[in-house]
Amino acid sequence: METQQLVQELDRFDIRLFTLGGTPITVWDLGFVVVSLTLLVIFSGLLRRWIVKRLMGHTHLDIGTRQAIGSLARYVMLVIGFVIIMQAAGINLTTFNVLAGAVGVGVGFGLQNIVSNFISGLIVMLERPVKPGDRINVDAVEGSVVEIGARSTRVLTNENVTAIVPNQKFITETVKNWEHTEGIWQIRLCVNVKNDSDAKAVREGLLAVTVGHPDVISDPPPAVRLTAIIGGSLSFEVRARTPLGVHRHADLLSELNFSLLEELGKRGVKLA
């Protein structure tokens, strides 16, 4: 009696809901697909984290390369797993031809940005113009790259706010990557003084606050330039190099500006 009840309960899940390409889809088939796809997404995420942190965690590869390999492995697993799940459910993938055509039309009208960002993300992961940890400036957003995803990249700004930047920006926009060099950066200190000021005194003042500063590199030494003579003012700038990271540049420039105000005051130079 109990066996008959169990069979009757199972038969309820064998109710046909609809037909897809000649294949009847039952409640059981739909539940199997939903649960399987959910598990596939979860396990693909676990696979990515395992590759990044465990499998390649002790290699010489940097975090950007490891994340790129982990993401590509996840995408491959999702595609292969989707095909296997559909076949296990008895769904013929050729029935999705019409759906694929409809999606193609949708891409042409509304999904092109999503596809473009996804392809751009793959290009960024492979070519690696930027990687996690880099200090960048793109589309008026400046900060450190936290993670490069399939559609967008997370950037932590100076205000400790996470900015979501579409991956397409890294392909179509001009990107400043402060970490793409050997770790030496150039800074500019600018000042405008009255045209009757002693240019030599201004030059010596600019050099006095930069040469010998512990955070300014002496080789090559700072260089002072008279950049413009406009109306009643003279424009000077000094260019120097520093090993400080870009996040410290604002503090260094502020310190140099305070010292420059004091130095020019001592030399009798008046600002324009």
N, C-alpha and C positions, 0 to 999 in steps of 0.2 A: 504493500500500500504506500509506504514511504517512498519506494522507488518510483512509483507512478507519479506521485506528487512532484518529485524532483524533476522527472522528465517533463511534466507539464510546465513547471517553472522555467526550465531551460528553453522550452518551445516558445515562451513569450519573447525571448530575445532573438528568435528566428523570424520575427515579423518583418516583411519586406517594407522598407520605407520609400525607396525610389529606385530607379534603374539608371545606371551610368554606363553609357556605351554598350548596352545590351547585357550588362552585368547587374544582377539584382543586389541592392545594398540593404542589409538587414541591420537591426539594432545592434546585434553582436559585432558585425563588421565595422559599423561606425564607432562603437565603443573601443574596439581593438585599435583602430587607426588613431583615435584621439589620445588614448593612453600611451600607445607606442610612440607617437610623435612627441608627446610631453616628455617621456623618458629619454628620447633621443636628444632633445634640446638640453635636458639636464646633464646627461652623460657627456655630450659634446663640450659643454662648459667645464665639466670636471676634467676632461681630457686636456683641454687647453691649459688649465691651471697646473695639471700634473706635468705637462711638457715644459712649461715655463719655469716652474719652481723646483721640480724634482729631477726630471730627466736631464735638463740642461742647466740646472741651477749651479752646478759645480764646474761648468765648462768656462772657457775663456770668452765666450760670446757675451756681448753686452745685452742689457735688458731689452733694448729695442729689437734686436735680431731675434731673441728668444720669443718675444711677444708676436712678432711677425710669423715665425714658424708655427707657433701654437695656434694662431688665428687661422692660418691656411689649413692646418690639420683639422681644425674644427669644421671649416666649411666643407672640406672633402668628406668628413664623416657625416655631415648633415645631408649632403647630396646622395651619397651611397646608401645611407640609412633610409632616406625617403623612398628610394627606388625599391629597396628590399621590403619595406613595410607595405607599400602598395601591392607588390607582387604576392606577399604573404596573405594579404586580405583578398586576393583574387581579383584585383582591379587592374584591368589592362591599361597601361600607360598611354597607349595610342589614342585612348578616348579623350585624352587631355589636349589633343591637337587643336580642337576648336577653342578650348579655354586658353591655350597658348596664343592663338591668334587674337582673341579678345584682349588678353593681357598686353600683347604687342601694340594694339590700338591704344590701350590705356597708357602705355609707356610713352607713346607719341604725343598724347595730350596732357597727361598729368603726372606720370611717374618718371619722367626723364631725369628729374633732379635726384630722385632716390637712386636710380641706376647709376647716374653719373657720380654721385658721392660714393657709392659702393666700389665702382671701378677705380675711382681716385684713391680710395683707401687702400686697395690692393697695390696700386702704383707706389703710394707713399711707403707701404710696408716693404716692398721689394727694393725700390731705389733708395729709400731711407734718407731723403733730404732733411727730414726732422725725425727725432726719436725721443722716447720718454726721457725727461730730465733736461732736454734742451731748452734754452731761453730764446723765445721767438717773439716776433712782432708781425702780425698778419691782420689785415682788415681792421686796423685801429685797436686790435687786441694784443696786449703785451703780457707775457707771463711764461710760466714753465709748463712744458707738455707733461701731462699726467698719464694719459692713456690714448692710444690710437685705436679707434673702433672701426667697425665695418662701415658705418655711415658718417660718423663725426669723430672729432678729436676733442678731448677735454683739456683745457688750459687753465691753470691756476694763476690768477692775476695778482698784482701787488696788493690789492685790497682783500686778498684771501677769498676771492669769489671765483667759482668755477665757471668758465665761459665754454659753451658748446660751439665749436667751430666746424661747419660742414667741410668734409674732406676735399670737396671741389675747390675750396679757397686755396689749398696748398698747390694746386695745379694751375689755376687761372690767375691768381694774384701774386704780387711780389712779396716774398717772405724773407724777413730778416732773421737769420739764425745766429745768435751771438755765440753759440757753443761750437760752431763749425770750423773754428780756427785752432791754433795751437794754445790758446788760453791767454793771449796778450791782446788787450783792447786799447783803442785810442779814445781819448776824451778831448773835448774842446772847451776852453775857457775864454769867453768873449767879454769885451768892455768897450763902451763908447765914452770918449772924453772930449772936452772942448778943444776947438781947433788951435787955440793959442797955448795948449799944453806942451810941455817938453816931451817930445816923442821918445827921446832916449831914456828919460826918467820912467815913462810908461813901460818901455821894453824891459828895463832893469827891474821894475816892480813885478812884472809878470814872471820873469825868470826867478826872482827871489822867492816867490811863493810856491814855485813848482820844482825847481832844481833842488835836490837834497831832501825833498819830501819822502818819507819812508814808503809811501804807496805809489810813487812815481818812478818809473824805470829811467835810469841815467844813460843807458845805451840802447837806442839812440837818445840823445838829450832832447828836452822840450824845445820847440821851435816857435818863435814869435813872428807874426806877420801883421803888417798894416794892410788890412783888407779893403778899406774904403775911406774916401775923403768926401763927405757929403755935407753941404751947407756949413753949419757951424760945429761940426763934430768930426772926430777921427775914430775909426773903428779898428780895434786890435783883437787878435785872437792868438792864443797859445795852444799848440797841440802837443799832447804828451801821451805816453803809453803807461798802462797800469796792469798789474797781474790780478787785480781785484775782479771778482765776478761782476757781471752786469748789474745784479741787484744791489751792489754797493756803490755804483757810479754816482747816484744822486747824493749820497752822503759825502762822497769825496769831493764832488763839485761844490756842494754847500760849504764844506770846510775851506776849500780853496778860495771861494768867493769872499768869505768873512776875512780871511787873511789878506786878500787883495785889497779890500776896502781899507783895512788898517794900513797896509803898505803904501798905497797911493796917497792916503792922507798924510803920512809922514813925509812924502816927497812933494807935497804941495800940489798934487794933480787933482783937478776938479772934474767930476763926471758931467757928461753932456746932459 
